Amino acid sequence: MATGDFCHIQFSSTDLAKTKAFFGEIFGWTFQDIPGFETYGMFQTPSGLGGGIDVSDRADPPSDQGPILHIEVDDIDATLAKVIEMGGKTVAPKMKISDEFGHAALFLDNVGNRFGLWSA
């Protein structure tokens, strides 16, 4: 990674196992436990970008008010259907941004964090 690239994304959860299942099933994220950090789950996206999910007492509660991180997908409609199936909900349905930039949508995961979907 180069200086200035995203290198780690961290967000909160109230249920680490539930959050791992949600993002693993829908987006193919993989997870690694860190000995001694039972309240923090490391994840990696298919492209290699990684981050952590914090369920510790020091973590902010899950929120729909923080930064919006968009996840690239092939089919927004199918992904939103899977989000709902896995206990999340649509916040903003698929919308066309432009012919050049494609479409976007917003959803809440199964513990209340807001994320975006992007399809070029």
Protein Blocks (a to p, Z undefined) as FASTA:
>chain_A
ZZhiafbdcdddfblklmmmmmmmmnopacdddehilmbccdddfkopacdddfbfkbcc
ddfkbccdddddfblmlmmmmmmmnopacfbdcddfbfmnopadddddfeopacddddZZ
